[in-house]
Amino acid sequence: MPARSARGGRLSVWIHRRLGPAVLLCYLLALLVPGPGTRLRGTALGLFGLRLDASALALFLILFAAAFQVPPGRALAAVRQPKTVLAGLAAHLLTAFALAPATALVMYGTGLRGPADGLSAAVALIAAAPVAAAATVWIGRDGEVTALLAVVLLSALLSPLTMPTTLGLLGHVLPSAGHTRALVDSAAGQARALLTGAVALPCALGLLARRCVPAAVSGRLLPGAPLVAIAAMLALTYVNATAAVPVLHREPWTVVALCAAVGWGVCRLAFLVGSLTARALRLPPGAGATVTLACGMSNVSVSTVIVVQALPGQPHALLVVLVYGLTQKVSARRAVAKGVAVPSYRAVGEGRAVR
């Protein structure tokens, strides 16, 4: 059995190191063969009054597997680092109020009145989403993993309350026309049920299952949990990317380039806000990296599902989210390059699941 667990762990690490090309392959498949993904997006399952489509079910699996990989007591150990945890969570929740209005101001200032509505709404959704569990992959030392993992779990468990509230407030803060506020308010109204059923609930169930399942059973299941999460994440990437294919075929390259520029620029700005926050609080390098990643690494899986469900008439918004997801992986590596060790297998095993 230990040999099987070791093989499972090595396979997980091997796949994880090739996730970048795998994600790009999913985007390429969505562009060349969008049919299956389009049909899956139209399939839904009713469960306890919630509408769970293929994207929501994949998101459920990703977050359950991520939480199941957390050892009992690991998240509670973060109480020894309250300053880092609270700073990371607060910075993440407040970053939206810098990103979304700034995007709207720039676009309206340059005269881009038409695309400003959908792209500003996309930025608001990205910034208000929970912290991506993939952020823990980039932290190598145990104490930093613990603090960042606590931020990830807290942001996910609180998201049914924090994300709709943040979006509702942003609807009144955004310097834009009433149409943008209506888009953001609509997304806030539909986000609560999704976040409860596909984000907070699987996190809670995953933590509970890890605590209640006997150690011998969890030891056999743990090597497969990252593989399940990675498979669900790649399927989710493909299904959601197919929703953006019509934009690539219909819109001129200038519009596509604008969406890509917004996604890249907003991601870089989010990491900058996190870095400046860490410097202002005079945090040590490891804690500073935790705050920086909490600001910059949003759960784009949540954002893409909400964009597809709540903003079906805004495919440009989905392009922004997809570009943000690619950019944050590169930015995360740069953010922890100074002062933080290379990610270990232990960190990878506990935090790889969500992108």
C-alpha positions, 0 to 999 in steps of 0.5 A: 500500500505505501508503494501504491501511495508513493506511485500516486504521489509521483504521478500527481507531481508529474501531472502537476508539473505539466499542467501549463501545457495541459491547460493550453491543450484544453484551450486549443481543444475548445477552439477546435472542437467546441461541440462537446463542451457546448452541449455539456454547458447546456446540461444541468442537474437539479439538487436540493433546489440548486441548478448544478450544470457540468461546470458547477459539478466540476467545481464541486469536485475540485474544492472537495478534493482540495479540502480533503487533502488538508490534514486535521488541525493544519488550518487551525494551526494558522492561529499562530499567525493571525496577522498574516492570515487577517492581512491576506484575507482583508487585502483580498476582500478589499482589492476589488475596490481598487481593480474594478473602478480603476478598470472602468475609469481607464476604459471610459477615459479612453472612450471605450464606452461599449466594452467597458460595461462587460469588462468592468463586470468581469474584473469585479467578478475576478477580484471578488472571487475566493482565493485560489487554492493553487496559491499554496503550491508556490509556498515552500515552507510549512508555516507559510503554507499554513497561513495561506491555506487558512486564507484560501479556506476562509475565503471559500467558506465565507464566499456566499456572504462576501462575494455577493456583498462585494459585488453589490457594493461595487455596483454602486461604486463603479464609475459607469452607467446603470447598465454595468451596475445592473450586470454586477447586481445580477451576478451578485444575485445569482452567485450566492446559490452557486457559491453555497452549493459548489464552493462553501459546501464542498470545502466543508464536506471535504474537511469533515470527510478528512476528519471523520474517515479512518486514517487507513482509508484516507491514506488510500484515498489521498493519492487519488484526490489530486488526480480527481481535482486535476481531471475536474479542473481540466474538464472545467477549463475546456467546458468554460473556454468553449463559451468564449469561442464565439467571440473569437470567431465573431469579433475583430482581433482588436476586441480580442486584444483589448480583452487580453490586455485587460485580463493581463493588466488587472492581474498584474495590478492585483499582484502589485496591490498585494506587494504594496500591502505587504511592504506597508505592513512590513511583513517578512518575505514569506508572510509578504508572499502570502499576502501578495498571492492572496491578492493576486490569485483569484479562483478563476474557476468560480469566476468563469462559472459565474460569468457563464451562468450570470452573464450569458450575454457578455462573452467578452467578460469570459475572455478577460477571466481566461486571460487572467487565469493564465497570467496569474500562474506566471505572476505567482512564480515571480511573486515568490521568487525572492525569499521563498523556497521552491514548492515542495511535494508536501505543498503541492499535495495540499494546494494544487487542486484549484486554478 
